[in-house]
Amino acid sequence: MTHSYTAPWRKLALAAMLGLAGTTAAQAQALNYNLFGTSNSAGTYTDLGTSGTVITTPNNDDANSASTPIGFTFNFNGTAFTDFVLNTNGFLKLGTTAPAAPFFYTDPQAAAGGPLNTATETNLLLPLNLDLEGTATTEYRVATTGAAGSRVTTIQWKNVSDKLPAGKQFANISFQVKLYETSNRVEFVYGTATAGPGPDGFKAAAVGIKGSDNTATTSVLVTKGSVQAWGLASFVAGNYTGNAHNVRSSVLPDAGRTYTFNQAAANDAAVLSIYALGKTPSIAQTVQAVVRNTGASALTNVPVTLSVTGANTFTDAKIIPTLAVGASTVVTFTAFTPTTVGNNTLAVSVPADGSNNNNTQTYTQVVTAGTFSYANNTPFDPNLSVGFTATTTGAFVARFTTPTARTITAVAAGIADPNTVGRTVYSVVVDANGAVLGRSADYVVQTADINTLKTLPLQTAVATQAGGFYVGLVQTAAPAGGARYFPMATLPENPTRLATFFTIAPFAANGGTLVDAAPSNLGAFVLDAQTSIVQGTSEALNRAISMYPNPSTGLVKLDVRGANAKGNLQVSVVNMLGQTVHTAALKDNFTNEVNLSGLANGMYLLKVQTGADYTVRQLTITK
């Protein structure tokens, strides 16, 4: 059966991709700044006061200043600049040529208009480019401080405001561009802002730096949803394809919020991502890391080191023979097997080089009795959740690998979007062809489920042999006229690993076609597969019993269905010393709750018995 594919979308994304304007990448000179030299940090905003010189403009609305000296030579986009021209709409152009209209977006989502989308407007620094006007106390000012060789020039827009229509979001806001001599660093620093009279609503601003175009190699921009804090803004290479740097009166910048852009170093190896399980049983771990040459020169013989500390320890090192400028490679380390339940810290690093802020990545791995997940216990951002169109039933799926046969008893899914409340979801296990092997009951999401890991027990446990297995969350279509929702929480993973996360859309009762989600770069789906290594004398009893959650804080559910027991079943809990620490009776065809909250953290064996038949499950208690 052939299925058409419906792509999932992030909560922050639009329903359609937006076009780019300007010249082609082949015509544009690559900018000597990239994503790996960027940062978003809290800082201090210091008003210039009476320091420096006032920058005069004909008026405070759609006006350019005269050519103004920087105070030193500033190198940007392969050119040495000694001057700039300020525009009242929150940007400046390096050099002596004034920018031409239009001076801001004509479309609320950055599809057209403005200096960012105008091919002839080059060498731009845009701290807050939207339709601005003056207030009674507006002032533009420039000041240069410091000793020769390490001077800093600050260009300040003070007490400006956005214009109507669509609601005035800022009664006033102040911000600065800082240019650093020698290092050629650019900083955008934001001061105190006062909310406008509204009504509260979103506006799209352009924030970032542009060389000769707005492609992935010629501009670096800052993006955020209007309801996101400025501290959660992120950086993108090239023009906006979804949110611009959206603003609104109810989400003002924190004073001192700083966006930084550093030039690419001559030699710079960056560790981008660590690929590992976030939760894992005691099985062999093959950790991988993505390393990229983000510098201006080719690299040779780059050592890359993995260090595991915490509950388990391990070290390994590999050599990257060559890495061209802009190239990435996946480094695979020697496998290790964690034997102790607890938290590991995985650290992958490269030696010190021209930019040391990207030399190391760390990741926390949780060693459990039977849970597989690519997410650890890191809180997830509801703005990074993903979903399908309102009319689509689709599935988000993760693939795991087990070296031994297991029984899958439940799937836990991160539910992030408040719009998911009242919608129906369910968990699923599918095979490599996308066919359904098992599922949970339908579940209507409650308010208390948002931003939590919701366990959805399978109606019948699914046995899986050694090798790959697939678990997922199914998002059902919204009722007629219902709004779209984005139930699947994700954690950032850029680039997203291949052949690990999949979507199925549309998803029918018997499943559908698996499509690798890596090209969409959606990140890691927050999906836990709760499993047990099953031992026992009765295959029927093995199938009849599901245990969850695992790990547990002490309250364990044993769902017994069709054990055909004569009378109650008996459960005994044994610690790793072989001591029986708890016993209880279980009912058949009933969800039994066993209270083990009095037991210490650790690993235990649960033995369920009826007559001479028994089955054994491994359980981890973590409080």
C-alpha positions in Angstrom: 0.0 0.0 0.0 1.4 3.4 -1.0 1.0 6.3 1.4 1.5 10.0 0.7 3.9 11.7 3.2 2.8 14.5 5.4 5.7 16.3 6.9 5.7 17.2 10.6 6.3 20.8 11.8 7.8 22.4 14.8 5.5 24.5 16.9 7.5 27.6 16.0 7.4 26.9 12.3 5.0 28.3 9.8 2.6 26.4 7.6 4.6 27.3 4.4 8.3 27.9 3.7 9.2 31.4 2.8 11.1 32.5 -0.2 14.5 34.1 -0.3 15.3 37.3 -2.1 18.7 38.5 -3.4 21.5 37.1 -5.4 22.5 33.4 -5.6 25.0 31.8 -3.3 27.4 31.4 -6.3 27.5 35.2 -6.7 28.0 36.0 -3.0 31.2 36.1 -1.0 31.1 33.9 2.0 30.9 35.8 5.3 33.9 35.4 7.6 31.4 34.8 10.6 29.5 31.6 11.2 27.1 30.0 13.7 29.9 28.6 15.7 31.1 32.0 16.8 27.8 33.1 18.1 26.4 33.3 21.6 23.3 34.5 23.5 24.2 35.6 27.0 23.2 37.8 29.9 25.3 40.9 30.4 25.3 44.5 31.4 23.8 47.4 29.5 25.7 50.7 30.1 24.1 53.8 28.7 26.6 56.1 26.9 25.2 59.1 28.8 27.1 62.1 27.4 30.2 60.0 26.3 31.2 60.2 22.7 29.3 62.1 20.0 25.6 62.5 19.1 24.8 61.1 15.6 22.4 63.5 13.9 19.7 62.4 11.5 17.2 64.5 9.5 14.4 63.1 11.6 13.6 60.0 13.7 11.6 58.2 11.1 13.1 56.3 8.1 16.2 58.4 8.2 19.9 57.8 7.6 22.8 59.6 9.3 25.8 61.0 7.5 28.9 58.8 7.2 30.3 58.5 10.7 33.8 57.3 11.7 34.2 54.0 13.6 37.3 55.2 15.3 39.5 52.4 14.0 39.7 49.9 11.2 37.0 47.2 11.5 37.3 44.1 9.2 34.0 42.6 8.1 33.1 40.4 5.1 36.7 40.5 3.8 36.8 44.3 3.7 38.4 46.9 6.0 35.9 49.6 7.1 36.5 52.9 8.9 33.0 54.3 8.7 29.3 53.4 9.0 25.9 54.9 8.3 23.1 54.6 11.0 19.5 54.1 10.0 16.8 55.0 12.5 15.0 51.7 11.8 17.5 49.8 14.0 20.4 48.9 11.7 23.6 50.3 10.3 25.6 49.8 7.1 29.4 49.6 7.2 31.1 52.0 4.8 30.2 55.5 3.5 27.2 54.6 1.3 23.8 55.2 2.9 21.2 52.4 2.6 18.2 52.9 0.4 14.5 52.3 1.0 12.8 50.1 2.0 14.3 50.2 5.5 12.2 47.5 7.1 10.0 44.5 6.4 6.8 44.9 4.4 5.7 41.4 5.3 5.1 40.3 8.9 7.1 37.1 8.4 10.1 38.5 6.5 9.2 37.2 3.0 9.9 40.5 1.3 11.2 44.0 1.8 13.7 45.6 4.1 17.5 45.7 3.8 17.9 42.0 4.7 16.0 41.0 1.6 17.5 43.6 -0.8 20.4 42.2 -2.8 22.1 45.6 -3.2 22.2 46.2 0.6 25.4 44.7 1.9 27.6 44.7 5.0 24.7 45.3 7.4 24.5 45.0 11.2 20.9 44.7 12.3 20.3 44.8 16.1 16.5 45.5 15.8 15.4 46.2 12.3 11.7 47.0 12.2 9.6 50.1 11.6 10.8 52.4 14.4 10.2 56.0 15.2 11.4 58.5 17.8 10.1 59.5 21.2 10.5 62.8 23.1 13.9 61.5 24.4 15.3 59.7 21.4 19.0 60.0 20.7 21.6 58.3 18.5 25.2 58.3 19.8 28.6 56.8 19.2 31.6 56.5 21.5 35.0 54.8 21.2 36.8 53.6 24.3 40.0 51.7 25.2 43.6 51.7 24.1 44.8 51.4 20.5 44.6 47.7 19.4 41.8 46.9 21.8 39.3 49.7 21.3 35.6 49.3 21.4 33.1 51.5 19.5 29.5 51.6 20.8 26.7 52.8 18.6 23.5 53.5 20.5 19.8 53.9 19.7 18.2 55.4 22.8 14.5 55.5 23.7 13.1 54.6 20.3 9.7 53.1 19.7 8.0 50.9 17.1 5.3 52.4 14.9 1.6 51.7 14.5 -0.3 49.9 13.0 -0.5 46.4 14.5 -0.1 47.8 18.0 2.8 49.7 19.5 4.8 47.0 21.4 7.6 49.2 22.8 6.8 52.6 24.4 10.6 52.9 24.3 13.6 50.6 23.9 17.3 51.2 23.8 20.0 49.0 22.3 23.6 49.2 21.1 26.0 47.7 18.5 29.5 47.2 19.9 32.5 46.8 17.4 35.7 45.4 18.8 39.1 46.3 17.3 41.5 43.5 16.2 39.1 40.7 17.1 36.4 42.2 14.9 33.7 40.9 17.2 30.2 42.3 16.9 27.8 42.5 19.9 24.2 43.6 20.1 23.3 44.7 23.6 19.8 45.5 24.7 18.8 47.8 27.5 15.7 48.4 29.6 12.5 48.5 27.5 9.0 49.7 28.4 5.9 48.0 27.0 3.8 50.0 24.6 0.0 50.5 24.8 -0.5 47.5 22.6 -2.7 45.6 22.1 -0.1 42.8 22.8 0.8 41.1 19.5 3.6 39.8 17.5 5.9 41.8 15.2 8.7 40.5 13.1 12.1 42.1 13.4 15.3 41.3 11.5 18.3 40.7 13.9 21.7 39.6 12.7 24.6 40.3 10.4 24.6 40.3 6.6 27.5 40.3 4.2 26.8 40.4 0.5 23.6 38.3 0.6 21.2 36.5 3.0 22.2 32.9 2.2 23.5 30.2 4.5 27.1 31.3 3.9 26.6 35.1 3.8 24.5 36.0 6.8 24.0 34.9 10.4 20.6 35.8 12.0 18.9 35.5 15.4 15.4 33.9 15.6 12.8 33.5 18.3 9.1 33.2 18.7 7.3 36.3 20.0 6.3 34.5 23.2 9.8 33.2 23.9 12.2 35.0 26.3 15.0 36.8 24.6 17.4 34.5 26.4 16.0 31.6 24.4 16.7 33.2 21.0 18.9 31.1 18.7 21.0 31.6 15.6 20.4 30.5 12.0 22.6 30.6 8.9 20.9 32.4 6.1 17.5 34.0 5.8 14.5 33.3 7.9 12.3 30.4 6.8 10.0 30.5 9.8 10.1 32.9 12.7 12.1 36.1 12.4 13.2 37.7 15.6 9.6 38.1 16.7 8.8 40.6 19.5 5.8 41.6 21.6 5.0 43.9 24.5 4.5 41.1 27.0 8.0 39.6 26.4 10.6 42.4 26.8 14.4 41.9 26.7 16.2 41.6 30.0 18.6 44.5 30.4 22.0 43.5 29.3 20.8 40.7 27.0 23.7 40.2 24.5 24.0 38.5 21.1 27.6 38.0 20.0 29.1 37.3 16.6 32.8 36.3 16.4 34.9 35.9 13.3 35.9 32.4 12.2 39.3 31.5 13.6 42.1 30.2 11.3 42.1 26.8 13.0 38.9 25.7 14.7 37.5 22.2 15.3 34.1 22.2 16.9 32.3 19.3 18.6 28.8 19.8 17.5 26.8 16.9 18.9 27.1 13.7 21.0 25.1 10.7 19.7 24.4 8.3 22.6 21.5 6.8 24.5 20.2 9.2 27.2 18.7 6.2 29.2 20.1 2.7 28.8 20.2 -0.7 30.3 23.6 -2.3 31.0 24.4 -3.0 27.4 27.3 -2.1 25.1 27.4 1.6 24.3 28.7 2.9 21.0 29.1 6.7 21.5 29.5 8.9 18.4 30.3 12.6 18.0 30.0 15.1 15.2 33.1 17.2 14.7 33.2 20.1 12.2 35.9 22.3 10.8 34.5 25.7 11.5 37.8 27.5 10.9 39.4 29.1 7.8 42.0 26.4 7.2 42.0 22.6 6.6 42.8 20.5 9.6 44.9 17.3 9.8 45.4 14.6 12.5 42.8 16.0 14.9 42.6 14.0 18.2 39.1 13.5 19.6 38.6 12.2 23.1 35.7 10.5 24.9 35.7 10.6 28.7 33.0 8.9 30.7 32.7 9.7 34.4 30.2 9.2 37.1 28.6 5.9 38.0 30.8 4.3 35.3 34.2 5.3 33.9 35.8 4.9 30.4 38.1 6.8 28.1 38.9 6.5 24.4 40.5 8.6 21.7 40.4 8.7 17.9 42.2 10.6 15.2 40.5 12.5 12.3 43.1 12.3 9.5 41.9 15.3 7.5 39.0 17.7 7.7 38.4 20.3 5.0 37.1 23.8 5.7 33.4 23.5 6.5 33.4 19.7 6.5 31.9 17.5 9.2 32.6 13.9 10.2 31.1 11.4 12.6 33.6 9.9 15.0 32.8 6.5 16.4 34.4 5.5 19.7 35.2 2.0 21.0 32.2 0.5 22.7 32.0 0.2 26.5 29.5 -1.4 28.8 28.2 0.4 31.9 27.6 -2.0 34.7 26.5 0.3 37.5 23.0 2.0 37.7 23.3 5.8 37.9 24.3 8.8 36.0 27.2 9.0 33.6 28.7 12.2 32.2 29.9 11.8 28.6 32.4 14.4 27.4 33.8 14.6 23.9 36.6 17.1 23.3 39.2 18.3 20.8 42.4 20.2 21.8 42.6 23.9 22.3 42.6 25.9 19.1 41.7 29.3 17.7 38.2 29.2 19.3 38.0 27.3 22.6 34.3 27.9 23.3 33.2 25.0 21.0 35.9 22.4 21.9 33.8 20.2 24.3 30.3 18.9 24.5 28.9 17.0 27.5 25.9 14.8 27.8 24.3 13.0 30.8 23.5 9.4 30.4 21.2 7.5 32.9 21.9 3.8 33.3 18.7 1.9 34.2 17.4 -1.6 34.4 15.4 -1.7 31.2 14.6 1.8 29.7 15.9 2.8 26.3 15.7 6.5 25.3 17.7 9.1 23.4 16.5 11.7 25.9 17.9 11.9 29.4 16.1 13.8 32.2 16.8 17.2 30.6 13.6 19.4 30.7 12.2 19.9 27.2 11.1 23.2 25.7 7.4 23.3 24.7 8.4 25.6 21.8 10.4 22.8 20.2 7.6 20.3 20.1 6.5 18.9 16.7 3.2 17.8 15.2 1.3 17.1 12.0 -1.5 19.1 10.4 -4.8 19.1 12.3 -6.4 16.6 9.8 -3.6 14.1 10.0 -3.1 11.0 12.2 0.6 10.5 12.3 3.3 8.8 14.4 6.7 9.9 15.8 8.9 6.8 16.1 12.4 6.1 17.6 14.5 3.0 16.8 16.5 1.2 19.5 18.8 -1.8 19.4 18.9 -4.6 22.0 21.5 -7.3 22.2 19.1 -9.8 23.8 15.4 -10.6 23.5 13.2 -8.3 25.6 9.6 -7.6 26.3 8.3 -4.1 25.7 5.7 -3.2 28.3 5.1 0.6 27.9 6.2 3.7 26.0 6.6 7.0 27.8 6.4 10.1 25.7 7.2 13.7 26.4 4.1 15.8 26.0 4.9 19.5 25.5 2.3 21.6 23.8 -0.6 23.0 25.9 -2.8 22.7 22.8 -2.5 18.9 23.2 -4.9 19.0 26.2 -8.1 17.3 25.2 -6.6 15.6 22.2 -6.2 11.8 21.8 -2.8 10.1 21.6 -1.6 6.6 22.1 1.7 4.7 22.1 2.7 2.1 19.5 5.3 -0.5 18.7 5.9 -1.1 15.0 8.3 -3.3 13.0 10.9 -2.2 10.5 8.2 -1.9 7.8 6.0 0.3 9.9 3.4 -2.5 10.7 1.8 -2.3 14.1 2.9 -4.9 16.6 1.2 -3.5 19.7 -0.3 -0.3 21.1 -1.7 1.3 24.2 -5.3 2.3 24.8 -6.4 5.7 23.5 -5.4 8.4 26.0 -7.0 11.9 26.2 -4.2 14.3 27.3 -4.8 16.2 30.6 -3.5 19.6 31.7 -1.3 17.8 34.3 0.4 15.9 31.5 1.9 19.0 29.8 5.7 19.2 30.1 5.9 15.7 31.6 6.9 12.2 30.5 3.6 10.4 30.2 3.7 6.6 30.4 1.3 4.8 28.1 1.3 1.0 28.9 0.8 -1.3 26.0 -2.5 -3.3 26.0 -0.4 -6.4 25.5 3.3 -6.6 26.0 5.3 -7.0 22.8 8.2 -9.5 22.6 11.2 -8.4 20.6 14.2 -10.4 19.6 17.8 -9.2 19.6 18.2 -6.4 17.1 16.3 -3.2 16.3 12.9 -2.3 17.6 10.6 0.7 17.1 8.4 2.6 19.5 6.4 5.7 19.0 3.6 8.2 19.9 0.6 8.5 17.6 -1.1 11.9 17.2 -4.7 11.5 16.1 -6.4 14.0 13.8 -8.1 16.9 15.6 -11.9 17.0 15.4 -13.4 18.9 12.4 -12.5 22.5 12.7 -10.0 21.8 15.5 -6.7 23.6 15.7 -3.5 21.8 15.0 -1.4 20.7 18.0 2.2 19.7 18.5 2.3 16.8 21.1 5.8 15.4 20.5 8.5 16.9 22.7 12.0 17.0 21.3 15.5 17.8 22.5 17.8 19.8 20.3 20.1 17.6 18.2 21.9 19.4 15.3 22.5 17.6 13.1 19.9 15.0 13.9 21.4 11.5 13.7 20.4 9.3 10.7 18.1 6.2 10.8 17.1 6.8 14.4 14.0 9.0 14.4 11.1 8.4 12.0 7.7 9.7 11.1 4.7 7.8 9.7 2.0 10.0 8.1 -0.7 9.2 7.5 -0.8 6.5 10.2 -3.5 3.9 9.8 -4.7 1.1 12.2 -2.2 -1.2 10.6 0.6 1.4 10.6 2.3 3.0 7.6 5.6 3.8 6.0 8.6 4.9 8.1 10.3 8.1 6.9 13.7 9.1 8.3 13.2 12.4 10.2 16.9 13.3 10.1 16.7 15.5 7.0 14.1 17.7 8.7 16.5 18.2 11.6 13.7 18.0 14.2 15.9 16.9 17.0 15.6 13.9 19.3 12.1 12.7 20.0 11.5 12.3 23.8 10.4 8.6 23.7 11.2 6.0 26.3 10.9 2.3 25.6 10.2 0.5 28.9 11.4 -3.1 28.6 12.3 -6.2 30.6 14.6 -9.2 30.0 12.0 -11.9 30.7 13.0 -15.1 32.4 10.7 -17.9 33.5 9.1 -21.2 33.0 5.9 -20.2 31.3 5.7 -18.3 28.0 2.0 -17.6 28.7 2.8 -16.1 32.1 5.5 -14.0 30.5 3.0 -12.5 28.0 0.3 -12.0 30.7 2.3 -9.6 32.9 3.3 -6.0 32.2 5.4 -4.0 34.7 5.7 -0.2 34.7 7.1 2.3 35.2 10.7 1.1 35.1 12.7 2.8 36.6 10.3 3.5 39.4 10.2 5.8 42.4 8.7 2.9 44.4 5.1 2.5 43.2 5.2 -0.3 40.6 2.2 -1.4 38.6 1.9 -5.0 37.6 -0.8 -5.5 35.0 -1.9 -9.1 34.9 -4.1 -10.2 32.0 -5.0 -13.8 31.2 -2.6 -15.6 33.5 -5.4 -18.2 34.1 -4.2 -18.4 37.7 -6.1 -20.5 40.3 -6.4 -17.9 43.0 -4.0 -15.1 43.6 -0.5 -14.9 42.1 2.4 -14.3 44.4 5.1 -11.7 43.8 8.5 -11.6 45.6 11.1 -8.9 45.3 14.8 -9.9 45.6 17.7 -7.5 46.0 21.1 -8.0 44.4 22.3 -9.9 47.5 19.6 -12.5 47.0 17.5 -11.4 49.9 13.7 -11.3 49.6 12.7 -7.8 50.6 9.0 -7.7 49.8 6.2 -10.2 49.0 2.6 -9.6 48.0 -0.4 -11.2 46.3 -1.6 -10.2 42.8 -5.0 -10.5 41.2 -5.4 -11.9 37.6 -7.1 -9.6 35.1 -6.3 -6.6 37.2 -3.8 -3.7 37.4 -2.0 -4.3 40.7 0.0 -1.6 42.5 3.0 -2.8 44.5 4.4 -0.2 47.0 8.2 -0.5 47.1 8.8 3.0 48.3 10.4 1.7 51.4 13.2 0.1 49.5 16.6 1.8 48.8 17.6 2.9 45.3 19.1 0.1 43.3 18.3 -2.9 41.1 15.9 -5.7 42.0 14.3 -8.8 40.6 10.6 -9.3 40.7 9.4 -12.9 40.6 5.7 -13.5 39.8 4.6 -17.1 40.5 1.4 -19.2 40.2 1.8 -22.8 41.0 5.1 -24.1 39.5 5.1 -21.4 36.8 7.0 -18.2 37.2 8.4 -15.1 35.4 11.1 -12.8 36.5 11.5 -9.1 35.7 14.4 -6.7 36.4 13.4 -3.4 38.1 15.4 -0.2 39.0 14.2 2.0 41.9 15.4 5.6 41.7 13.9 8.2 44.0 
